[in-house]
Each structure stands twice: as C-alpha cells, then as structure tokens.
Amino acid sequence: MLCYVSFTSEAVTKFINVSDPNRPGMHMKLIKFLLKLKAPRIVYVSCNPATCARDLDYLCHGSAEQNIEGCYKLRSIQPVDMFPHTPHIECVCLLDLNTAD
C-alpha cells in the first residue's frame, strides 16, 4: 500500500532534521527549504566529504550567488570508517540553529 504524507513547515519545525543525501550531496532546493524551515537541529550524514563541506558551507554561511543566507552553526563533525580497507568514510555532522542573530 502506497501512502503519501504531505509535510508543511509547521509540522516539522519542532523536530530534528536528519539528512543522508547520496554522493552528489543535497540539492539546492533542499538546502533552501531547510534554511527556510529553520529546524532547531540538523543531523547531516554524508558519504562524500567534498559535497558535505559544500553543503555545510551553504547551511552555515549561505551564498550570494545562490541568494541564500546561512543560519546554522556546525557543532561537531565525526568521521566514521564503515568500510574498512577502502578510501570511503561517512561523516556525521551536527548543526544547531544559530540564535545569536
């Protein structure tokens, strides 16, 4: 049975957002949605350190070219070697909404 649930900004702002995008990282539409949503906390799991760094930069600092303003602060990042004997790692990042503004 296929079930479709529609989430609005009001429905999800009180929760932690957990994002585990594929290797190309987050789509810019998702980044813009998360910045508009302003969930109190984001847990970002990434299998690609390069796209992880790019997406964290957008979420924390924004981008004039993309017309976005970052609103998160990176609290911690933990690399995890889930695939021994390969060059691949996962990164688990914790971001909190920056309320200092």
N, C-alpha and C positions, 0 to 999 in steps of 0.2 A: 504494500500500500504506500503510495507516494503522498507525503504530507508537506504542504508548503506553509511556512510561517513567515509573516512579514514583521520585521522589527523596525520600530521607529526610534528616533533619538531618545525620546522619553523612556522607552522600555529598557535601554541598555546603558544609560549613563551611570547607574549606580553600581555597576559591576566592573570586574577586571576584564579587560580585553586580552585574549590570548591569540596571537597570530603566529602561524607557522607557514609562511609562503614557500612556494617552490624555488628552485635555484635562481631564477631571474629576479626574485625579490618582490616587494609589494608594488602593485600597480599604482600609478599616481592618483587615480580616482579613489582608491582605498586610503591612501595617505591623507588626501584632502578630507575624506569622510571622517577619519579618526581625529584629525585636527579640529574639525567642526564639532564632533561628538564630545570631545574633552572628557573622556572616561578618566576616573581618578588614577588608574594604573593600567599599564600595558606590559604584558609579558611577551616578548618577541623571541621566537625560536628560529634560528637561521642555519641553513646548511652551506651558505656561501658567505664568507667573511667580507668580501668586497661589496656585495649588494646589501649586506647587513649594515656596513659602515655608511653607505649612501643613504639608506632609509632612515637610520638613526640621525644622520645629519639633517634630513628633511624634517623629522619629527621634533628635533630639539632646536634647530636653528632656522628652519624654513629655507626658502629660496626665492630670491627676487625674480628670477627667470620664470619660475612656476607660479608666481604670485601667491605664495603661501607664507605664513608666519608660524614658526615652531612654537610649541607651548609645553614641551615635556623636558624633563631633566633625567639624564641617564644616571641611575643609582648604582647599578652593578652590571657586570658582564662576566659570564663564566663559560670558557670553552669546555666542551665535553668530547672526549675521544670515544665515540660509539663504534667506530670502525677501525679496530687495530690493524696495523700493517698496511694502512692506506693513508694518503695525504689528506683525507676528508675529516673535518670536525664539525660539530654542531656548536653554535653559540646561543646561550640563553641570556637574554638581556631584560633587565627590569627598569621600566621608565615610570616616573611619577609625574602627575600633572604639576607644572610649575605654578604655584600660587603666589609667588613673590611679586608678580606683576601688579 
